[in-house]
Amino acid sequence: MLNFPENACFSRMKRKVIVIGAGITGMALAAFLAKEDFLVEIFEKHDQPGGRARRISTDQFSFDLGPQVIFLPEILEFFFNHFSHPEYLLPELERMDPSYRVFNNNSEVFDIPGEPKKMESFFMKYSPSGISNLNKYLERGRQDYAGITEKGDYFKGDSGPCSFLTKLFTTSHDTYVSKLFRDYHLVNLLQDHYPLVNQNIRDNSSLKFALNYSFLTRGVLYPKGGMQNLIHAFTRILDELNVPIHVSSPVESFDIIDDKVAGIITHGKNFHADYFVSAMDYRHTEQQLPKEYRNYSEYSWEPGDKTGSSFIFYLVIKKKLKNLAVNNIIYTRGLHKRPGVRDKSDLPVIHVTCPSKHNQQLAPEGMETLIIRTMVPTSIEDTGKIREHYFEKSIRWIEETSGESIQNHVIFKKTLAHTDFEVEFGTYQGLPFGWMNSQYSLNKKNKKMVNMKLQNLLYGEYPVLAGLGISSAVISGQVVAQELARIAGT
């Protein structure tokens, strides 16, 4: 729950806020502020809200471009309960079972269960002390999970991270796992299932405890009807709060007067407000400001351990795929049999999602939608030839490991790569989730939420807990809304 300052008197003189970007973060913070009697408008450059969770559609099929799973559902439940109109309840979150299917090179295929009881059996299969050690692990993870979902213990504004957030990067998760479990199936499950969340979380981050606790107890969750239903639920809340979303309205420049942002320019028109929050990528926003008003130099954005980018292929297959689950991970070089070993080879992991298996409305009868994601370095040249190389290589691996014929049945293909992420989302160096995708940046280069030279400009795409996907975006919206309310009330 937001703790707004007692001396804030918004009912006597409403403050106007312009939010730039209608992604999850932008919509969440706009809703929090509007409920506390701010006047809020959102400006979005795309033709629909959702940000990286947008949908592309034709008359026959649809794709959710971004997130495909939800972790820490309590964060979303808190958000929707905060706006307690019965029509705007959180869409039903359905558990995937199996959570995902593992193709271990060509040597074995096994399912990661979605139900807790089945998960216990899975641990018993590979370890005689599987259940007792699993319970030890879950108790350890429950503490960090509660720190995020119950205590809201993740950030204290620009005063710096709280003790819990600091602990996330000092507790050795992987060492703890290797002491409890020896079998490589279990070690890989707990250390390396992060292709599901587009994240390569640092080895010593106990954020893994919280994520795995959610994964092991709540499973992999997906909104009924797709992520687009979740976006519609957000927009309905904003409609009820009288928050307009101006789509197809890119911000061309900032109007700055006397060291304050006076307005934003879109389509040649100037829109004024008391406060401005950019829910775009932090670094991208900085680049739109004159140099004298930027918080940081270009050098300060180097992430140090950036996780790389992706080639993502969206396909429609004119056949049903029997051997794939909704979520699939292919380890082309095999699972690591020694804890701590990391495969640096080309295309070591391929993540394959078949969303039409769960949501049949996404594709015509007898067809499937398929999303293939391969991790690549941002330094790789992004050309049509390179994209096709990775596509051919990925399809070959999927066909060989799954036993499915795919390439000859493709009737639609769309590709996104790091140059697309830079253009479409303004993300730093084409990282799929921008600068906040780097755990090093979050831990070592904590950026200020408020522009230090323009005190009425805040950064909404704030890296609170990178790796939590949609839940992290909601947290960011809450934290930034609380900080703006504190500033407005002084």
C-alpha positions as CSV (number, residue, x, y, z in Angstrom):
1,M,0.0,0.0,0.0
2,L,1.3,3.5,-0.8
3,N,2.2,5.6,2.2
4,F,1.4,9.1,0.9
5,P,2.7,12.0,3.1
6,E,0.3,13.3,5.7
7,N,0.8,17.0,4.7
8,A,-0.2,16.3,1.1
9,C,-3.5,18.1,0.3
10,F,-4.3,17.0,-3.2
11,S,-8.1,17.7,-3.0
12,R,-7.5,21.5,-2.5
13,M,-5.2,21.9,-5.5
14,K,-4.8,19.0,-7.8
15,R,-1.4,18.6,-9.4
16,K,-1.1,17.5,-13.0
17,V,1.2,14.7,-14.0
18,I,2.2,13.6,-17.5
19,V,3.4,10.0,-17.8
20,I,5.4,9.1,-20.9
21,G,4.9,5.5,-21.9
22,A,1.9,3.2,-21.5
23,G,3.7,0.1,-20.5
24,I,2.9,-1.8,-17.3
25,T,5.1,0.6,-15.3
26,G,3.5,3.7,-16.8
27,M,0.0,2.4,-16.4
28,A,0.5,1.2,-12.8
29,L,2.1,4.5,-11.5
30,A,-0.6,6.5,-13.3
31,A,-3.3,4.5,-11.6
32,F,-1.7,4.9,-8.1
33,L,-1.4,8.7,-8.6
34,A,-4.9,9.1,-10.0
35,K,-6.4,7.3,-7.1
36,E,-4.6,9.8,-4.8
37,D,-6.2,12.7,-6.7
38,F,-3.5,13.7,-9.1
39,L,-4.6,14.6,-12.6
40,V,-2.8,12.2,-14.9
41,E,-2.4,11.8,-18.6
42,I,-0.4,9.1,-20.5
43,F,1.3,9.7,-23.8
44,E,2.3,6.5,-25.8
45,K,4.2,6.4,-29.1
46,H,2.7,3.1,-30.2
47,D,-0.8,2.7,-31.5
48,Q,-1.8,0.6,-28.4
49,P,-0.9,0.4,-24.7
50,G,1.1,-2.4,-23.2
51,G,4.7,-1.5,-24.0
52,R,6.7,-4.6,-24.4
53,A,3.6,-6.6,-23.6
54,R,1.8,-5.4,-26.8
55,R,0.1,-7.8,-29.2
56,I,0.3,-8.2,-32.9
57,S,-2.7,-9.6,-34.7
58,T,-4.1,-10.5,-38.1
59,D,-7.5,-11.8,-39.0
60,Q,-6.4,-15.3,-38.3
61,F,-3.7,-15.3,-35.5
62,S,-2.2,-13.3,-32.7
63,F,1.1,-13.0,-30.7
64,D,1.9,-11.5,-27.4
65,L,5.2,-9.9,-28.2
66,G,6.7,-9.8,-24.8
67,P,6.3,-11.7,-21.5
68,Q,4.8,-15.2,-21.7
69,V,4.8,-16.1,-17.9
70,I,4.1,-14.4,-14.6
71,F,6.1,-14.8,-11.4
72,L,5.2,-13.3,-7.9
73,P,1.5,-13.1,-8.7
74,E,0.9,-11.5,-5.2
75,I,2.2,-8.2,-6.6
76,L,-0.5,-8.2,-9.3
77,E,-3.1,-9.3,-6.8
78,F,-2.2,-6.4,-4.5
79,F,-2.5,-4.0,-7.4
80,F,-5.9,-5.1,-8.5
81,N,-7.2,-5.3,-4.9
82,H,-6.0,-1.7,-4.4
83,F,-8.5,-0.8,-7.1
84,S,-11.3,-2.9,-5.8
85,H,-14.0,-2.6,-8.5
86,P,-15.3,-6.1,-9.1
87,E,-15.2,-5.7,-12.9
88,Y,-11.5,-5.0,-12.8
89,L,-10.3,-8.1,-10.9
90,L,-7.1,-9.6,-12.0
91,P,-7.7,-12.1,-14.9
92,E,-7.6,-15.7,-13.8
93,L,-4.0,-16.9,-13.7
94,E,-3.8,-20.4,-14.9
95,R,-1.0,-22.8,-13.9
96,M,0.9,-24.5,-16.7
97,D,1.4,-28.2,-16.2
98,P,4.1,-29.1,-17.1
99,S,5.7,-25.8,-16.3
100,Y,8.1,-26.5,-19.2
101,R,9.6,-29.4,-21.1
102,V,13.4,-29.9,-21.2
103,F,15.1,-31.3,-24.3
104,N,18.6,-32.3,-23.0
105,N,20.5,-32.3,-26.3
106,N,19.4,-35.5,-27.9
107,S,19.9,-37.6,-24.8
108,E,16.7,-37.2,-22.8
109,V,13.4,-35.4,-22.6
110,F,11.7,-34.7,-19.3
111,D,9.0,-32.4,-17.9
112,I,9.3,-29.9,-15.0
113,P,6.0,-30.4,-13.1
114,G,3.6,-27.5,-12.5
115,E,1.9,-29.0,-9.4
116,P,3.7,-29.0,-6.0
117,K,3.0,-32.7,-5.3
118,K,4.4,-33.7,-8.7
119,M,7.4,-31.5,-8.0
120,E,8.1,-33.4,-4.8
121,S,8.0,-36.6,-6.8
122,F,10.4,-35.1,-9.3
123,F,12.9,-34.3,-6.5
124,M,12.6,-37.7,-5.0
125,K,13.3,-39.3,-8.4
126,Y,16.8,-37.7,-8.6
127,S,17.7,-37.5,-4.9
128,P,17.1,-39.9,-2.0
129,S,16.8,-36.9,0.4
130,G,14.9,-34.9,-2.3
131,I,11.9,-33.9,-0.2
132,S,13.7,-33.0,3.0
133,N,16.3,-30.9,1.2
134,L,13.5,-29.4,-1.0
135,N,11.7,-28.3,2.2
136,K,14.9,-26.7,3.5
137,Y,15.3,-24.8,0.2
138,L,11.7,-23.7,0.2
139,E,11.9,-22.4,3.8
140,R,15.0,-20.4,2.8
141,G,13.3,-19.0,-0.3
142,R,10.1,-18.2,1.6
143,Q,11.9,-15.6,3.7
144,D,13.0,-13.7,0.6
145,Y,9.7,-14.2,-1.1
146,A,7.9,-12.7,1.9
147,G,10.3,-9.8,1.8
148,I,9.0,-8.8,-1.6
149,T,5.3,-9.8,-1.5
150,E,4.3,-9.3,2.1
151,K,6.6,-6.6,3.6
152,G,7.0,-4.6,0.4
153,D,10.6,-4.5,1.4
154,Y,12.4,-3.6,-1.8
155,F,13.2,0.1,-2.0
156,K,13.1,3.4,0.0
157,G,13.1,6.0,-2.7
158,D,16.3,7.9,-3.7
159,S,17.7,7.4,-0.2
160,G,19.0,4.1,-1.5
161,P,18.2,0.4,-1.3
162,C,17.0,-1.2,1.9
163,S,18.7,-4.0,3.7
164,F,16.7,-6.7,1.8
165,L,17.6,-5.4,-1.6
166,T,21.3,-5.3,-0.5
167,K,21.0,-8.9,0.7
168,L,19.8,-10.0,-2.7
169,F,23.2,-9.5,-4.1
170,T,25.4,-10.8,-1.3
171,T,23.8,-14.2,-0.5
172,S,25.3,-17.1,-2.5
173,H,22.3,-18.9,-3.9
174,D,24.2,-21.3,-6.2
175,T,26.6,-22.4,-3.4
176,Y,23.6,-23.2,-1.2
177,V,22.0,-25.3,-3.9
178,S,25.2,-27.3,-4.6
179,K,25.4,-28.2,-0.9
180,L,21.8,-29.6,-0.9
181,F,21.7,-31.3,-4.3
182,R,24.2,-33.2,-6.4
183,D,22.1,-34.5,-9.3
184,Y,22.5,-32.2,-12.3
185,H,18.7,-32.3,-13.1
186,L,17.9,-30.6,-9.8
187,V,20.9,-28.3,-9.8
188,N,20.1,-27.0,-13.3
189,L,16.4,-26.6,-12.3
190,L,17.2,-24.3,-9.4
191,Q,20.2,-22.5,-11.0
192,D,19.4,-22.2,-14.7
193,H,15.7,-22.2,-15.6
194,Y,15.9,-18.4,-16.2
195,P,15.4,-18.6,-20.0
196,L,11.7,-18.6,-19.0
197,V,12.0,-15.0,-17.7
198,N,14.5,-13.7,-20.3
199,Q,17.0,-13.1,-17.5
200,N,20.5,-14.3,-16.6
201,I,20.5,-13.6,-12.9
202,R,23.9,-13.4,-11.2
203,D,25.2,-16.5,-9.6
204,N,25.3,-15.0,-6.1
205,S,21.9,-13.3,-6.2
206,S,19.5,-14.6,-3.6
207,L,16.8,-13.1,-5.8
208,K,16.9,-16.7,-7.2
209,F,15.5,-17.9,-3.9
210,A,12.4,-15.7,-4.2
211,L,11.9,-16.5,-7.9
212,N,12.3,-20.2,-7.3
213,Y,10.0,-20.2,-4.3
214,S,7.3,-18.7,-6.5
215,F,8.1,-21.1,-9.3
216,L,8.1,-24.2,-7.1
217,T,5.0,-23.4,-5.1
218,R,2.9,-21.4,-7.5
219,G,4.2,-22.8,-10.8
220,V,4.4,-21.0,-14.2
221,L,1.3,-18.8,-14.5
222,Y,-0.4,-17.3,-17.5
223,P,-3.4,-15.0,-17.7
224,K,-6.5,-16.7,-19.1
225,G,-7.0,-15.4,-22.6
226,G,-3.4,-14.2,-22.9
227,M,-1.3,-11.2,-21.7
228,Q,-3.6,-8.9,-23.7
229,N,-6.4,-9.6,-21.2
230,L,-4.1,-8.3,-18.5
231,I,-3.4,-5.1,-20.5
232,H,-7.1,-4.6,-21.0
233,A,-7.6,-4.9,-17.2
234,F,-5.1,-2.2,-16.6
235,T,-6.7,0.1,-19.2
236,R,-10.2,-0.5,-17.6
237,I,-8.8,0.7,-14.3
238,L,-7.4,3.8,-15.9
239,D,-10.8,4.5,-17.6
240,E,-12.5,4.3,-14.3
241,L,-9.9,6.8,-12.9
242,N,-10.4,9.1,-15.8
243,V,-6.8,8.7,-17.0
244,P,-6.6,9.2,-20.8
245,I,-4.0,7.3,-22.8
246,H,-2.9,9.3,-25.9
247,V,-1.7,6.6,-28.3
248,S,0.4,7.3,-31.4
249,S,1.8,10.3,-29.6
250,P,5.6,10.1,-29.4
251,V,7.4,12.7,-27.3
252,E,9.5,14.7,-29.7
253,S,11.2,16.9,-27.2
254,F,11.0,18.5,-23.7
255,D,10.1,22.1,-23.2
256,I,12.5,23.3,-20.4
257,I,12.1,26.7,-18.7
258,D,14.0,27.9,-15.7
259,D,15.4,24.4,-14.9
260,K,12.0,22.8,-14.9
261,V,10.2,20.8,-17.5
262,A,7.3,23.0,-18.6
263,G,5.9,20.6,-21.2
264,I,6.4,17.8,-23.7
265,I,6.1,18.3,-27.5
266,T,4.2,15.8,-29.5
267,H,2.9,16.3,-33.0
268,G,4.1,19.9,-32.7
269,K,1.9,20.6,-29.7
270,N,3.0,21.5,-26.2
271,F,1.3,19.7,-23.3
272,H,1.9,21.2,-19.9
273,A,1.9,19.7,-16.4
274,D,3.4,20.2,-12.9
275,Y,5.3,16.9,-12.9
276,F,6.6,14.5,-15.6
277,V,7.4,10.9,-15.3
278,S,9.2,9.1,-18.1
279,A,8.3,5.4,-18.1
280,M,10.6,4.9,-21.2
281,D,14.0,3.3,-20.8
282,Y,16.0,5.4,-18.4
283,R,19.0,5.9,-20.7
284,H,16.8,6.6,-23.7
285,T,15.1,9.4,-21.8
286,E,18.5,10.9,-20.8
287,Q,19.5,11.0,-24.5
288,Q,16.4,13.1,-25.3
289,L,17.5,15.8,-22.8
290,P,20.0,18.5,-23.6
291,K,23.4,17.4,-22.1
292,E,23.4,20.0,-19.4
293,Y,20.2,18.4,-17.9
294,R,21.3,14.8,-18.0
295,N,22.0,13.0,-14.7
296,Y,24.8,10.9,-16.1
297,S,27.6,10.7,-18.6
298,E,27.5,8.2,-21.4
299,Y,30.3,6.2,-19.7
300,S,28.1,5.6,-16.7
301,W,25.7,3.5,-18.7
302,E,28.1,0.7,-19.4
303,P,26.5,-2.2,-17.6
304,G,29.6,-4.4,-17.1
305,D,27.8,-7.7,-17.2
306,K,25.0,-7.2,-19.7
307,T,23.0,-10.3,-20.3
308,G,23.0,-10.0,-24.1
309,S,20.1,-9.7,-26.5
310,S,17.9,-12.1,-28.4
311,F,16.7,-13.1,-31.8
312,I,13.0,-13.8,-31.4
313,F,11.1,-15.6,-34.2
314,Y,7.3,-15.5,-34.3
315,L,5.9,-18.3,-36.4
316,V,2.5,-19.7,-37.5
317,I,2.8,-23.4,-38.3
318,K,0.2,-25.1,-40.5
319,K,0.0,-28.3,-38.4
320,K,-0.4,-29.3,-34.8
321,L,2.8,-29.9,-32.8
322,K,2.3,-33.0,-30.6
323,N,5.8,-33.3,-29.0
324,L,6.1,-29.7,-27.7
325,A,4.6,-28.4,-24.5
326,V,3.5,-24.7,-24.0
327,N,7.0,-23.9,-22.7
328,N,10.1,-25.7,-23.8
329,I,13.8,-25.3,-23.3
330,I,16.4,-27.0,-25.5
331,Y,19.9,-27.4,-24.1
332,T,21.8,-27.9,-27.3
333,R,25.1,-28.8,-25.5
334,G,23.4,-30.8,-22.8
335,L,22.7,-29.9,-19.2
336,H,25.7,-28.9,-17.1
337,K,26.7,-31.8,-15.0
338,R,29.0,-29.8,-12.7
339,P,27.5,-26.9,-10.7
340,G,28.9,-23.5,-11.7
341,V,29.9,-24.5,-15.3
342,R,28.6,-22.1,-17.9
343,D,28.4,-23.0,-21.6
344,K,29.9,-20.1,-23.7
345,S,29.3,-21.9,-27.0
346,D,27.1,-20.5,-29.8
347,L,23.4,-21.0,-29.3
348,P,23.6,-23.1,-26.1
349,V,20.0,-22.7,-25.1
350,I,16.8,-22.3,-27.2
351,H,13.6,-21.3,-25.6
352,V,10.4,-22.3,-27.5
353,T,6.9,-21.2,-26.6
354,C,3.8,-22.7,-28.2
355,P,1.1,-20.4,-26.7
356,S,-1.7,-21.7,-29.0
357,K,-1.5,-25.0,-27.1
358,H,-2.9,-23.2,-24.1
359,N,-4.9,-20.5,-25.7
360,Q,-6.5,-21.9,-28.9
361,Q,-7.9,-18.5,-29.9
362,L,-4.4,-17.4,-31.0
363,A,-4.4,-19.6,-34.1
364,P,-6.9,-21.1,-36.5
365,E,-8.0,-24.7,-36.1
366,G,-5.2,-27.2,-37.0
367,M,-2.4,-24.6,-36.7
368,E,0.0,-23.5,-34.0
369,T,1.7,-20.2,-33.0
370,L,5.3,-20.7,-32.1
371,I,7.8,-18.2,-30.5
372,I,11.5,-19.1,-30.6
373,R,14.0,-17.1,-28.6
374,T,17.8,-17.4,-28.9
375,M,20.3,-15.5,-26.8
376,V,22.9,-13.6,-28.7
377,P,25.5,-10.9,-27.8
378,T,24.5,-7.3,-28.5
379,S,27.8,-6.9,-30.4
380,I,26.6,-9.4,-33.2
381,E,25.9,-7.8,-36.5
382,D,22.1,-7.7,-37.1
383,T,21.6,-8.4,-40.8
384,G,19.1,-10.4,-42.7
385,K,21.7,-13.0,-43.4
386,I,22.6,-13.3,-39.7
387,R,19.0,-13.5,-38.7
388,E,18.3,-16.3,-41.2
389,H,21.4,-18.2,-40.0
390,Y,20.1,-18.2,-36.4
391,F,16.6,-19.1,-37.6
392,E,17.8,-22.1,-39.6
393,K,20.1,-23.3,-36.8
394,S,17.3,-23.0,-34.2
395,I,14.7,-24.8,-36.3
396,R,17.2,-27.5,-37.1
397,W,17.8,-28.1,-33.3
398,I,14.0,-28.0,-32.5
399,E,13.2,-30.5,-35.3
400,E,16.0,-32.9,-34.3
401,T,15.3,-32.9,-30.5
402,S,11.5,-32.8,-30.7
403,G,11.0,-35.1,-33.7
404,E,8.6,-32.5,-35.2
405,S,8.8,-31.3,-38.8
406,I,8.4,-27.5,-38.7
407,Q,10.2,-25.5,-41.3
408,N,8.2,-26.8,-44.3
409,H,5.0,-25.9,-42.5
410,V,5.7,-22.2,-41.7
411,I,3.2,-19.9,-43.2
412,F,4.1,-16.7,-41.3
413,K,7.3,-15.4,-39.8
414,K,8.2,-12.2,-37.9
415,T,11.6,-11.5,-36.4
416,L,12.7,-9.1,-33.7
417,A,16.3,-8.5,-32.8
418,H,18.4,-5.9,-30.9
419,T,18.1,-3.3,-33.6
420,D,14.3,-3.6,-33.4
421,F,14.5,-3.3,-29.6
422,E,16.5,-0.1,-30.0
423,V,14.0,1.4,-32.5
424,E,10.7,0.1,-31.0
425,F,11.5,0.5,-27.3
426,G,14.5,2.8,-27.2
427,T,16.4,0.1,-25.2
428,Y,20.0,0.5,-24.4
429,Q,22.3,-1.3,-26.9
430,G,19.3,-3.5,-27.9
431,L,19.0,-5.3,-24.6
432,P,15.5,-6.8,-24.6
433,F,14.5,-4.9,-21.4
434,G,16.9,-2.0,-21.7
435,W,19.5,-0.8,-19.2
436,M,17.6,-2.3,-16.3
437,N,18.3,-5.8,-17.8
438,S,21.8,-5.7,-16.2
439,Q,22.0,-6.9,-12.6
440,Y,25.4,-5.2,-12.4
441,S,23.8,-1.9,-13.2
442,L,21.2,-2.5,-10.6
443,N,23.6,-3.4,-7.9
444,K,26.6,-1.2,-8.6
445,K,25.3,1.8,-10.6
446,N,22.1,2.6,-8.8
447,K,20.6,5.6,-10.7
448,K,18.6,8.4,-9.1
449,M,14.8,8.2,-9.6
450,V,14.6,12.0,-9.8
451,N,16.5,14.1,-12.3
452,M,19.0,16.1,-10.2
453,K,18.8,19.2,-12.4
454,L,15.1,19.1,-13.3
455,Q,13.3,18.4,-10.0
456,N,9.9,17.9,-11.6
457,L,11.1,15.0,-13.9
458,L,11.2,11.5,-12.6
459,Y,12.2,8.2,-14.2
460,G,9.5,5.6,-14.1
461,E,11.3,2.7,-15.7
462,Y,13.2,2.3,-12.4
463,P,15.2,-0.9,-11.9
464,V,13.8,-2.1,-8.6
465,L,14.2,-5.8,-9.0
466,A,15.2,-6.8,-12.5
467,G,14.1,-10.3,-13.4
468,L,10.6,-10.2,-12.1
469,G,9.0,-9.1,-15.4
470,I,5.5,-7.7,-15.0
471,S,5.6,-7.9,-11.2
472,S,8.8,-5.7,-11.2
473,A,7.0,-3.2,-13.5
474,V,4.2,-2.9,-11.0
475,I,6.6,-2.4,-8.2
476,S,8.4,0.3,-10.1
477,G,5.1,2.1,-10.7
478,Q,4.3,2.0,-7.0
479,V,7.7,3.1,-5.9
480,V,7.9,6.1,-8.3
481,A,4.3,7.1,-7.5
482,Q,5.2,7.2,-3.8
483,E,8.3,9.2,-4.5
484,L,6.4,11.8,-6.6
485,A,3.7,12.1,-3.9
486,R,6.4,12.8,-1.3
487,I,8.0,15.5,-3.5
488,A,4.6,17.1,-4.2
489,G,3.6,17.1,-0.6
490,T,6.7,19.0,0.7
